């Protein structure tokens, strides 16, 4: 969820930068505004793909170095459904 907020902020920054008239005093300094939201986007994406499954302890969305599925509805290792409390499931499920 955080990565979507970061992406929206980054895109809004670019929309605002190009919506400002070329004669405005801040227009030449767009390069100083863009790195902040972009860095937030990179960090949010990294943290979400490294998030560990509460059941098996493996990364929830990542199976390998380049095999990431951020849209997965269950753990790619043990199959724990997203938003499920692992202690509420029966043993061996």
C-alpha positions in Angstrom: 0.0 0.0 0.0 2.8 2.4 0.8 4.4 1.8 -2.5 1.2 3.0 -4.3 1.3 6.2 -2.1 5.0 6.7 -3.0 4.3 6.2 -6.7 1.4 8.6 -6.6 3.5 11.2 -4.9 6.3 10.8 -7.4 3.9 11.1 -10.3 2.2 14.1 -8.7 5.6 15.8 -8.3 6.2 15.5 -12.1 2.8 16.7 -13.0 3.2 19.7 -10.7 6.7 20.4 -12.1 5.4 20.5 -15.7 2.3 22.4 -14.7 4.3 25.3 -13.4 4.9 27.9 -16.1 8.4 28.0 -17.6 8.9 31.5 -16.4 8.3 30.6 -12.7 11.3 30.8 -10.4 11.1 27.2 -9.3 10.9 25.6 -12.8 14.7 25.3 -13.2 15.0 23.5 -9.9 12.8 20.5 -10.7 15.8 18.2 -10.3 15.9 19.1 -6.6 12.2 18.1 -6.1 12.1 14.8 -7.9 14.7 12.6 -6.1 12.8 12.7 -2.7 9.6 11.0 -3.8 11.6 8.7 -6.1 13.8 7.6 -3.3 10.7 7.0 -1.2 9.3 4.9 -4.0 12.5 2.7 -4.2 12.6 2.2 -0.4 8.9 1.3 -0.2 9.2 -1.2 -3.0 12.3 -2.8 -1.5 10.6 -3.1 2.0 7.4 -4.5 0.6 9.2 -7.2 -1.4 11.4 -8.1 1.6 8.5 -8.4 4.0 8.6 -11.9 5.7 5.7 -14.3 5.9 4.6 -14.7 9.6 4.2 -18.5 9.1 7.3 -19.6 7.3 9.6 -16.6 7.7 10.4 -16.5 3.9 9.8 -13.3 1.9 6.1 -13.2 1.2 6.2 -11.9 -2.4 9.7 -13.0 -3.5 10.8 -16.4 -4.6 14.2 -15.6 -5.9 16.4 -12.6 -6.8 14.3 -11.5 -9.8 11.1 -13.5 -9.2 8.8 -11.1 -7.3 5.1 -11.1 -7.5 3.7 -8.0 -5.6 0.2 -9.0 -6.6 0.4 -12.4 -4.9 -2.7 -13.1 -2.7 -0.8 -15.8 -0.7 2.7 -16.5 0.4 4.7 -17.8 -2.6 6.4 -20.3 -0.3 3.8 -21.7 2.1 0.5 -20.5 0.7 -0.6 -18.5 3.7 -3.4 -16.2 2.4 -2.8 -12.5 2.6 -4.3 -10.7 5.7 -4.7 -14.1 7.5 -3.6 -14.6 11.1 -1.4 -17.7 11.0 -2.3 -18.7 14.6 -6.0 -18.9 13.6 -5.3 -21.7 11.0 -5.3 -25.3 12.1 -1.9 -27.1 12.3 -0.6 -28.4 9.0 -2.8 -26.1 6.9 
